[in-house]
Amino acid sequence: MNTKLTLRMDTELIRTAKEEAGRRGKSVSKIVGEFFDSLASGRRTEQELPPVTKSLIGILKDRDITESEYRKHLREKYS
């Protein structure tokens, strides 16, 4: 059963949401519903992850890397 829900948001956010919904070929209600459904179902299971993402799980496990070290790595990589 579908029931009406009223949300109050900034006008610009509503415009952006409608544009995004149009790009996805969905209604804003559908996107909001999917969002809340994803919150209820918890984290994505490993099987649902894209292969590249799945391959990266745990790659830095037990590594002591600070945020500043990671930022330095990115600066060097993309400079």
Residue pairs with C-beta under 8 A, 6 or more apart in sequence:
5 29
5 32
7 32
9 17
14 28
17 28
17 31
18 28
20 31
21 27
21 28
21 30
21 31
24 31
46 54
46 57
49 57
